Amino acid sequence: QCAPRWISSPEQDGERGIRGLLQHQRPLAALEMAWLCSYRTRGDEPKLPLQLLADVLEQAATADDASEPRGLTASTSHNVQQLLGELDDRGYDRSKLALLEWHWLTALEHDERGPRVLEQQLLSAPSLFVQMICFIFRSEDEADRDPTPKERVLGSLAWRLLRRVRRIPFADGDSVDPEKLSDWFTEVRERLRQAGRGPVGDVQLGELLAKSPAGQDGHW
């Protein structure tokens, strides 16, 4: 198998080549070609369709190792970081972009940009924060058992994502919108209670509150 390293005209050949690779179940090769096209188009030059970039990232993230080994190399991580950054810069749908960042969280952990949109969504959408808690902790009503391999992976990713957060919801520098913050916490606590994660969720919320900015008097 050959990597698609040479494209004579990114705006003409790139889209056709990427779609062909996706059609033949080679999303990682399509990912490399998409990055190459992105790298070679600057300024006002025609760019690949946003949805095509998103499709490449989604299919590469869920690729079947049997058809194309997905090992997360430094090169793959770099390509992912660059393409996610382009989607962000070009105004791609924030909710969909956050989902792509979740799929590629491991590739973004050591990137300067990081999972920026995912973290923003985490601190604005109560349902997403609660989902992360549910990935990490079992319900109070659930019988004690060993997690499945998939549950372990999801729990590990969710834990690492929560540990990345360095501010509280609706904080802008040293100022906080108290009304929006209160509404967010109220909804999160109720959703956690309904999901059987009330007590453990309160602990996680307490850790989040500990990241509140200091007030003018030096206290929270």
Summary of the structure (lengths in Angstrom):
residues: 220
radius of gyration: 20.3
end to end distance: 57.9
largest distance: 63.4
contacts: 612
relative contact order: 0.08
helix: 60%
strand: 2%
